[in-house]
Amino acid sequence: MRRATAGVAALAVAAAGGWIAACASTSAPRPWPEQQARRNEITVLWAQIRDWRREAGMDVEPDAAAVMAMSRMSVTTAARACVLPRVPTGACNDVCDLGDAICDNAESICAIADELNDAWAREKCDSAKASCREAQQRCCGCDKDPPPESAPP
């Protein structure tokens, strides 16, 4: 009889330990003010990307299909849209610097989106990754299609 009681007790302890471990592995949701503050950070970074896109002569928002294509891609992969044939100079340097800034913001947005783990934040991350990719493609193609201000007379 003691053995049966000891076995039941051992099962109860094991079950309780599993339940405690399961509870410990799930993080409590962030308080609403903290979530909102993180969303505000995303909004500021995303607004900068829109401004930089406008400055670069791009539409302020990337194409919807491009955003959807980014859902399973990392920022690093999105930034590797192409390989620069050489170090950019002149006006192309400015285009590439904007691309780098956009990708830096995309990295920050996606890190916050990972923390928040909600649909709105993931969409902003995907949009930022699409902007990063497009900006890097412009950088790589800059020497092929020089900006109007650097075109020969």
FENVEN-V475528 format. One record per run of one state. SS is the DSSP state (H for helix, E for strand, L for the rest). FROM is the first residue (numbers start at 1). TO is the last residue. Records with the same first field share a line. If there is no record, write none. Layout:
SS = FROM-TO + FROM-TO
This chain:
L = 1-1 + 26-31 + 56-63 + 70-74 + 80-89 + 117-118 + 142-147 + 151-153
H = 2-25 + 32-55 + 64-69 + 75-79 + 90-116 + 119-141 + 148-150
